[in-house]
Amino acid sequence: MTYMHPGQDEWGRVKLRLKAELGEDVFTSWFNRVDLERYTNGTVHLSVPTRFLKNWLQGRYRDRLMLLCRDEFESEAVSNIEFSVRGAAIRPLAPVQTVPEQTQADIRPITTGAKPFVRPFEAQHNPDVRQSDDSLTGSPLDQRYSFETFVEGRSNSFALAAARKAADQRPGEPVGFNPLYVHAAVGLGKTHLLQAIAQSARANGRRVVYLTAEHFMYRFVAALKNQSAMSFKENLRAIDLLLIDDLQFLQGKQIQQEFCHTLNSLIDNARQVVIAADRLPVELESLDERVKSRLAGGLLVDIGEPDYDMRRKILSGRVAAALKNYPTLSLSESVLDYVAQNVTCSGRDLDGAVNRLVQQNQLTGESISVEMAEVALRDLLRGKEPKRVRIEDIQRVVSKHYNVSKADLLSARRTRTVVRPRQIAMYLSKQMTPRSLPEIGRRFGNRDHTTVLHAVRKIEEMVNADRVLLEELEGLKRQIDM
């Protein structure tokens, strides 16, 4: 009879819930080798194979693990979770489960006329497409994300042109700009654009690897653990085009150093690099300064929120796709106009709006009207409420406008090029947020509240005598409120 430590059943249920929430790939990357060591006095003791994984889970998933454990460990209240690193002995991986027949039917290599892209999940479960151990597979690509399905508008036309240029590059041709760095808020098309580049470039015969920052970290840690780091580096630096998505999630000193070396090697050898993140390199505070500097030397393009015409195009495309599955579906022009006018944040929100209206129609039989949309989309429509401004938003906009870094705003530097933007940022923080003077001072390098008060009064005096400055401040307020 096999002895099981107390809590093993509960921990098994926690892992099942994590897999359902996060998906197979993320769960396998981060939780597949997390073990319950013991459960005593309200503390769940978990062990992991590497220090990196321990730090990663503590920083990103500790709170979620605590909630799940409190739900499942019913014998006593869970008050703490502790992580430890196991010894050098590495246990074999758990047996691979058989993939359901329907799932296997949906998993196919992406064919673009060149060597097929193999999804990592497929390579693990299908021996016919398994690659050699020293090959480098990328993150999965979605065939729907192509240039043909990307909706162009004024807010993304420059980014789209740069992406097409990067995708059309032929092996051996001079690289016009390197790296290409695309930054935008969530749901505005960064991932769509990067995957479109990957699929188009592969069709042109280029060796392409598309990786999320999370997948890059996982592959590098796995290579270190398997003592194949050199092979990993050599394979990665031998490609023609590297695309890294969600760079803001790249963590760990050693991993960032390796990423910097890879970036330098590819760029120095005229290999194209394309990066996407949710903000500018200088605003990625956890990123190594050398990486920031290298990224800033490339072409930086941003994608803004879609305007009304672009939102209308996106909705028309989503409705056309829905009609293939629901031929009797009817969405009037007035409904589409209403959604385009009121759901304004991102293409992802527009997708959600169409899906919600379609499913409510199909499940209830209720016709899709403006009245139905008002009720069904009420949470999405909250985006029209006044934006809650954060001091970080003000610092970001002021830093960009005056071409100074956020670090300079928080520093003790007293040069005029830094003091004036800092005073303006403090003034706007007092005007646009409910924060007190001491709180604002703490957010600007732990300054005293009298320093903030002096800055506010100084800018108020200048505004009364300088109309140009007044207009400049109004422009900054508009950018912050966007």
N, C-alpha and C positions, 0 to 999 in steps of 0.2 A: 504494500500500500504506500503510495507516494505521499510524503508529508508536505503540506502547503503552509507557508507562513500566514499568520493572521493578516487579513486584508487582501490576499491575492485575488479572491473573487471580485471584491470591490474595485481593485485596480484594473482588473480585466474589463469591467464595465466602463470605467473611466476611459480606457484606451479605445473601446468601441465607439463611445460618444465623440472622442477626439477625431477618430477616422471619419465618422459621418459628417462632422462639422468642417474639417479642414480638407478632406479629399485624400485619395490614395497617395498621390505624389508627395504632398507636404507631410502627411503622417509618416510615410516611409523615410523621408529625409531626416526628420527631427525626433520622432517618437518611437520608431521601431525597436530601438535598442536601449530604451529607458526601462529599467527594471525596478520593481519594488523590493527593497532590501528588508524593511520591517515597518511595522506600524505600532508605535508605543506612545502612550500618554498624550494622545492627540496630535502627534507629529508623524507625518508621512515621510519616510526616508527613501529617496530615490537614488539610484546609481546610474551613471552614464560612462561611456568609454573614453571620452576626451574632455579636457578642461575647456576647450572652445565650446563644446556642446553644453556643458554645464553653465557657462556664462551666458550663452545665447538663450537657453531656456529660462534662466533666472531673470534675464532682462525683458523677455518678450512674452513668456507664457505663464509666469508664476501665478498671476492673479486668476487667469482662467483655470489653471490646474487647481487652485485653492477652491474655487466655486464648485467645480465638478467633484472634487474629493468630498467636500462638505455635503453634496447631494447623495453620494454613493456610500460613504463610510458612515453608517448609521449607528454603530455601536457606541461612539462617543464623538463629541464635537472635534472637528479638525481645526487646530489652532496654528499649525505651522507646516511648511514643506521644506525639507532640507535635501540638497543635492550633494553627492559625492562622486569622485572619479574612481572607477574600478581599477584594478591592477593591470599589469601589462598583458596578461593573458586575454586573448580575444576569443570569445565563444563563436561557434559557427552561426551563420545566419539561419533564421527560422525557415522551414521548408516553404517553398513557393506554393501558394494556393492556386487551384485551377480557376481560370477565368471563365465566368459564365458564357455560354455560347453566344448570347446576344451581344455581350460586350466585345467579344473577339471579332464579331462581324463588323463592329463599328471602328475597330482599330486598324488603320491602314497607313503605310508609309506615304508621305506627301510626294506626289510625282509631279515634277515640273519640267520633264524633258532631260534632266541630268540625273546624277546619282541620287536615289531617293533619300529624303530625310527620314531617319528612323526615330520614332518616339522612344525615349528611354524605357517607358513602361512596356512597349511592345518588344523591345530587345530582350527584356528580362523574361517574358512569358512565351515568346515564339522562337523556337530554335532556328527557324528558317531565316530570320532576319537578325539574329544575334551578331554583334560586331566583335572584333577582337578586343582583348582586354585593354590594349593601349590606344584604342581609338577614342575620339572625343565626340560624344553625342551631345546635342543641345537640348534646350527645353522644348516642349511640344509646340508646334505651330498650328494655328487655326486656319484652314483653307479659306474661310470666309473673309479673312483679313488680307485683302489684296488692294492694289491701287485702283482697280475697277470699282470696288465697293466703297472706297473712301470718298466721302462727300466733301467737296472743296467749297470754301467760302473765303471771305476777306480775312478772317481770323487765322486761317491756316494755310493760305496759298503759298507763302514763302517757305514754310516748313515742308509742304508737299513738293515744291520745286527742288529744294535741296535733297529731299529723300529720293526723288527720281534720279537726280544726278548721281547720288551715291550708288544707287542700284544699277545704273546703266554703265558704270565703270567697267572697263574690260581688263582682264589680267594683263599686267605689264604696262598699262597706261599710267601717265602721271596723275597723282591724286590732287584734285583741286583744293580741297579743304579737309583737314584731318586734325582732331576728330570732329565729327558732326555731333553736336550736343543739343538734344531736343528737350525743352522743359515746359511743363504745363501742369495745371491742377488735375485732379482725378477725373477721369471720364471724358477727356477732351480729345483722345485719339492717339496718344503716344504709342501704346502697344500695337494698335492697328497699323500705324505707320512703320514701326520697326519690323513687324512680321511681313508687311508688304515688301519692304526692302529685301528681307531675307529670301522670300520666295522668288522675287523677280531676279535677284542676283544669282541664285542657284540655277535658274533657267538659263542664264547667260554663261553657265559653265564655271562659275567661281566656287571656290571652297568656302562655305559659309557656316558659321556657328552662331546661333542665337541663344543667349542664356539670360535668365533672370539673375539678379545679384544673389538671391537666395540659392539658386542652383549652382552658381559659380562657387559660393562658399562651401556648399555641400560637396561638390566634386573635388575641391582642393583639400578639404579635410579628409575625405575618403582616400585621396592619393597619398597623403602623408601617412595615414594609418596603414595603408597597404604597401608602403615603401615604393610607390611608383610616381612620386612627385616629379622626378626628372622627365619621365615619359609624358606626364600630363602637360608640363611646361612646353616641351618640344612640339607636341601635337598642336597645342593652342597657338603657338607662334608660327606655325607653318601654314596657316590658313590665309585666305585672301581678304575675308571680311568678318569682323567680330562685332556682334551687336549685344549690348548689355542693357537690360531693362530694369527699371526701379533701382537705380544706383543708390538712392537714399538709404537702402537697407543693407548696404555693404558695411560690415562690421569686422572688427578684429585687426590688431596691428600687423600681424604676420600676413594675413590675407590681403590687406590693403597694400603692403609692400610688394607682394607677388603680383597683384593687379597693376601696380605702377610699373614694375619691370616689364610685364607683358605689354602694357600700353606703349611704353617707350620702344620696345623691340618692334612692334607692329608698325608704329608711326615712322620710326627711323628707316624701316625697310619698305616704305611706301605701300603698306597694307591698310586698307580702310577700316576705321573704327567708328561705330555709331553708338551713342549713349543716350538713354532717356532717364529723366528724373523729374521729381515734382517741383524742383526749384533750381536756381542757378548754382553753379559749383561753389561760389563763395559763401552761399547760405547753407551748405551742407556741413554743419559744425563738426560732426564726428569724422569727416573725411580728412585724410592726410594732406598736409599743405602742398606736398610735391604733386599729388594727384590733382588737386584743385588747380595748381598752376598749369599743368599740362593740358587739362580740359579747357581752361580759359583761353589757351592759345589757339583753339580751333574755331569753328563756326558755331555760334550760339544762336539758336532760333527758338522762339516761344510760340505756343498755340494758345490763343485767347478763347473766351467763351463765344459760342456761335451766335451770330445775329439772327434776326427773324427769318430772313430769306433762307439762310442755311438750315435753321431748325425746321422750316417747312419742307426743304428737300429731304432732310433726314427722315421726317415723318412719312413722307410719300414713299420713300424706299422701304421703310419698315412695314407699311401697310401693304405694299405690293408683295413683299415676302410672305406676309400673313395670309394673303388671298390664295396662295398656292396650297395652303393647308385647309383653309376655310373659304371655299369658293362663294358661299352665300353671304359672306361678311359684308357689312355696309357701314362705312364711316363717312359721314357727310363732310363737305368742305367747311361748314361752320364749326364742326367739332375739331377738325384739324387746325383751323385758325385759332380756336380757343386754346388748344394745347400748345401750339407754337408761341402764342403770346404770353402764356403763363408759366410754362415749364422752361426755364431759361438757363439753368446751370450747366448742363452737360449733355452730350449725346447719350450717355448711359441712362440718364434720367428720362430722356425721350423714349429710349428702348423700353424702359420699365413702364412708362405711361401707356404705350401701345399694347404691350403684353397684358397689362392689367385690364384695359378696356376690352380687349378681345376675349380674355378668359371670363370676365364677368358676363359678357354677352353670351358666350357659349355655355356657361354653367347655369345661368339663370334664365336665359331666353329674353332678357330685357334688351330693348333696342338701345343702340349707342347714341346718346344725345348729349347736349351740353350740360343738362342737369345731371345726368349720370356721371359725366366726367368731373363735375364740381365735387361730387361726393367721393368718387373712387380715387381721385388724385389729390385729395385735400392735403395729405402730408407733403407731396411734391410741391404744391402751391405755396407752402410756407416759405419757399425761397424768395417770395416777393416781400416778406417782412423786412424791416430795416436790419442791415447787417450789424452784428455785434463785433465792434472793432477791438483788436488786441494790440497791446504795445508792440508785440513782435511784428505785426503787420506794418505798423508805423515805421519801425526801425528798418524793415526791409525796403519799403518804398523810398524812404529818405536816403538810405545808403545808395540805392540804385540811381536816384535822381542826381545826387551830388558826387557820385563816383568815389565814395569812400566805403570802406568795409564796415560791417557791423562791429567787428572787433575794435576798430578805431573809435566808433561811437561810445563803446564801453570802456575805452582805455583812459589813461591819464594824460594823453597828448593834449597840448594847449595851442597848437598851430591854428591859424585862422581857418584853414581849409577843413579842419575837423570841428573846431569850437562852434562855428555858425550852424552847420548841419545838426550837431548835437543839441544845441539850444532849440532849434526848430522842431526836432523830434520830441523834445521834452514838452514844448509848448503844445504841439498837436496831441500828445498823450494826455495832457491836462484837459484839452478842449474836447477830445473825442472819446475818452474813456471815463468811467466812474472812479478810477484809481486815485488814491490820495497822494499828496506830495511825497511822503516818506516811501510809499510803495513804488512810485515812479523812480525815485532816487535809487532804490534797491535794484530796479530793473536796468539802470544805467550805470552799472559798475559799482554798486553800493555807495552812491553819493548821498550826501546829507540833503534833507528836504529844503534847506535854505538855498542850496545850489540850484535846485529845480525852480524854486520861487524866483530867484534872480533871472533864470533863463526865460521864464514865462513873462515877467515884467519887461525884460529887454526886448523880446520879440513884439510884445504889445506896443511898446513905444515906437519901434521901427515901422510897424504896420501903419500906424497913424500918420506917419510922415512919408511913407514910400508905397505908392500905389502898385508899382511893379512887383514888390514883395508880396503885397496883398493878393494879387492875381496868381502869383507863384504858389502861395499857400492854398488858395482855392483849388488849383490844379492838383496839388498833392492830396488834398482831401478827397477829390473825385477819384483819384487812383486808389486810395485806401478803401473807399466805399465800394469799389467795383467787386 
